[in-house]
Amino acid sequence: GKFDVVAVSPRPYFIFTPMLAASSVGTVEYRSISEPMRASNPFIDCLQAEATKIDTAAKTIRCRSVQRPKEEFTLPYDYLVTSVGVQSATFGVPGVRENCCFLKSVDDAIALRSRLVAQFEAASLPNLSDADKEAMLTFVVVGGGPTGVEFSGELFDFLRQDVRRYYPKLVSFVRTKLI
């Protein structure tokens, strides 16, 4: 063809982000909301890497491999199309990165689902007081934007349907808060 197209992305898939909340509670399977980059167009060369520097004068991009972070390489270009990635904003609040689950990727959705289930399993132990169970099963969603509100709705459905079925003795201890 006329062009050699190279896609550089830290993730080897495209994701339909509006469905991340549903995926995080198991309503939708995560494979249903992602599409492998290599499957999207056989004429695109896909590299799983991060672009770390763009040199517009030399028309090159410096990249770092995701799989092998010590490996860096340079790609030349004639035309460059960029699309910025996303990172969750913590606004400098101490403890956010260490204590919160984020919802920006399939990996985040999987981790969040695992953490939810782990909380219910831990709260099922017979040696816990009612106060301990309530503390363990109080879920706070921070962020009233589309992701936070959508996740709150999905969490509500998860609590109403799945938790009632699998953890009926814990339903009265569950609390949710949207901040």
C-alpha positions as CSV (number, residue, x, y, z in Angstrom):
1,G,0.0,0.0,0.0
2,K,0.8,3.6,0.1
3,F,1.4,3.7,3.8
4,D,3.0,1.5,6.5
5,V,0.8,2.0,9.5
6,V,2.2,1.3,12.9
7,A,0.0,1.5,16.1
8,V,1.9,1.9,19.4
9,S,-0.2,1.2,22.5
10,P,0.5,-0.1,26.0
11,R,-2.5,-2.3,25.6
12,P,-2.9,-4.9,22.8
13,Y,-6.6,-4.3,22.6
14,F,-9.2,-1.6,22.1
15,I,-11.8,-1.3,24.8
16,F,-15.4,-0.1,24.9
17,T,-15.0,1.9,28.1
18,P,-18.8,2.6,28.8
19,M,-19.1,-1.2,29.6
20,L,-16.2,-1.3,32.1
21,A,-18.6,-0.9,35.0
22,A,-20.8,-3.8,33.9
23,S,-17.7,-5.9,33.4
24,S,-16.4,-5.1,36.9
25,V,-19.4,-6.8,38.5
26,G,-19.8,-9.6,36.1
27,T,-22.9,-8.4,34.2
28,V,-20.9,-8.4,31.0
29,E,-17.9,-10.6,30.3
30,Y,-14.7,-8.5,29.8
31,R,-14.0,-10.3,26.6
32,S,-17.2,-8.8,25.2
33,I,-15.9,-5.2,25.6
34,S,-12.5,-5.6,24.2
35,E,-11.2,-6.2,20.7
36,P,-7.6,-7.2,20.0
37,M,-5.7,-4.5,18.0
38,R,-4.3,-7.1,15.7
39,A,-7.8,-8.3,14.7
40,S,-9.0,-4.8,13.8
41,N,-6.9,-4.4,10.6
42,P,-4.4,-6.9,9.2
43,F,-2.5,-4.1,7.5
44,I,-1.6,-2.3,10.7
45,D,1.6,-3.3,12.5
46,C,0.8,-3.3,16.3
47,L,3.5,-2.7,18.9
48,Q,2.7,-3.1,22.6
49,A,4.8,-0.2,24.0
50,E,4.5,3.3,25.4
51,A,5.6,6.4,23.5
52,T,7.9,8.2,25.8
53,K,9.2,11.0,23.6
54,I,8.3,12.6,20.2
55,D,11.1,14.4,18.3
56,T,9.2,16.4,15.7
57,A,12.5,17.8,14.2
58,A,13.9,14.3,13.5
59,K,10.4,12.9,12.9
60,T,10.9,10.0,15.4
61,I,9.1,8.5,18.4
62,R,11.0,7.0,21.3
63,C,9.2,4.0,22.7
64,R,9.5,1.6,25.7
65,S,8.3,-2.0,25.5
66,V,5.6,-2.9,27.9
67,Q,6.6,-6.5,28.1
68,R,10.3,-5.7,28.5
69,P,10.5,-2.2,30.1
70,K,14.3,-2.0,29.8
71,E,13.9,-2.3,26.0
72,E,13.6,1.0,24.2
73,F,13.4,1.7,20.5
74,T,13.0,4.5,18.0
75,L,10.4,4.6,15.2
76,P,10.6,7.0,12.3
77,Y,7.5,8.6,10.9
78,D,6.3,10.6,8.0
79,Y,2.8,11.4,9.4
80,L,2.0,11.1,13.1
81,V,-1.4,10.7,14.7
82,T,-1.5,10.8,18.5
83,S,-4.1,9.9,21.0
84,V,-3.4,10.4,24.6
85,G,-4.1,7.8,27.2
86,V,-5.8,8.2,30.5
87,Q,-4.8,7.9,34.1
88,S,-7.1,8.3,37.0
89,A,-6.8,11.7,38.7
90,T,-6.2,11.5,42.5
91,F,-6.0,15.3,43.0
92,G,-3.1,14.7,45.4
93,V,-5.3,13.1,48.0
94,P,-3.0,10.9,50.2
95,G,-3.8,7.2,50.2
96,V,-5.9,7.2,47.1
97,R,-3.5,5.2,44.9
98,E,-2.9,2.6,47.7
99,N,-6.5,2.2,48.8
100,C,-8.8,2.7,45.9
101,C,-9.8,0.7,42.8
102,F,-9.8,2.5,39.5
103,L,-11.9,1.7,36.5
104,K,-10.0,2.6,33.3
105,S,-9.0,-0.8,31.9
106,V,-10.1,-4.4,31.6
107,D,-7.4,-5.2,34.2
108,D,-9.0,-2.6,36.6
109,A,-12.4,-4.2,36.1
110,I,-11.1,-7.7,36.8
111,A,-9.2,-6.5,39.9
112,L,-12.3,-4.7,41.2
113,R,-14.5,-7.8,40.7
114,S,-12.0,-9.9,42.6
115,R,-11.8,-7.4,45.4
116,L,-15.6,-7.2,45.7
117,V,-15.9,-11.0,45.9
118,A,-13.0,-11.2,48.3
119,Q,-14.7,-8.8,50.7
120,F,-17.8,-10.9,50.8
121,E,-15.8,-14.1,51.3
122,A,-13.9,-12.5,54.2
123,A,-17.1,-11.1,55.7
124,S,-18.6,-14.6,55.7
125,L,-16.2,-15.8,58.4
126,P,-18.0,-16.8,61.6
127,N,-15.7,-15.0,64.0
128,L,-16.5,-11.5,62.8
129,S,-18.7,-9.1,64.7
130,D,-21.6,-7.3,63.1
131,A,-19.7,-4.1,63.2
132,D,-16.7,-5.7,61.4
133,K,-19.0,-7.1,58.7
134,E,-20.6,-3.7,58.1
135,A,-17.2,-2.0,58.0
136,M,-16.0,-4.6,55.4
137,L,-19.1,-4.3,53.3
138,T,-19.4,-0.5,53.1
139,F,-18.5,0.5,49.6
140,V,-17.7,4.1,48.7
141,V,-17.7,5.2,45.1
142,V,-15.7,8.4,44.7
143,G,-16.5,10.4,41.6
144,G,-19.9,11.5,40.4
145,G,-19.0,11.5,36.7
146,P,-20.2,9.0,34.2
147,T,-17.9,6.2,35.3
148,G,-18.8,6.6,39.0
149,V,-22.5,6.8,38.5
150,E,-22.5,3.9,36.0
151,F,-20.5,1.8,38.4
152,S,-22.8,2.7,41.3
153,G,-25.8,1.5,39.3
154,E,-24.0,-1.8,38.4
155,L,-22.9,-2.2,42.0
156,F,-26.5,-1.8,43.2
157,D,-27.7,-4.5,40.7
158,F,-24.8,-6.8,41.8
159,L,-25.7,-6.3,45.5
160,R,-29.5,-6.7,44.9
161,Q,-29.2,-9.8,42.7
162,D,-25.9,-11.8,43.2
163,V,-25.3,-10.9,46.8
164,R,-28.8,-11.8,47.8
165,R,-28.4,-15.2,46.1
166,Y,-24.9,-16.1,47.2
167,Y,-24.5,-14.2,50.5
168,P,-28.0,-13.8,51.9
169,K,-26.7,-13.6,55.5
170,L,-24.7,-10.5,54.6
171,V,-27.2,-8.4,52.8
172,S,-28.2,-6.4,55.9
173,F,-24.6,-5.4,56.5
174,V,-24.0,-3.9,53.0
175,R,-23.8,-0.1,52.6
176,T,-23.0,1.9,49.5
177,K,-22.1,5.6,49.2
178,L,-21.5,7.8,46.2
179,I,-19.3,10.8,46.8
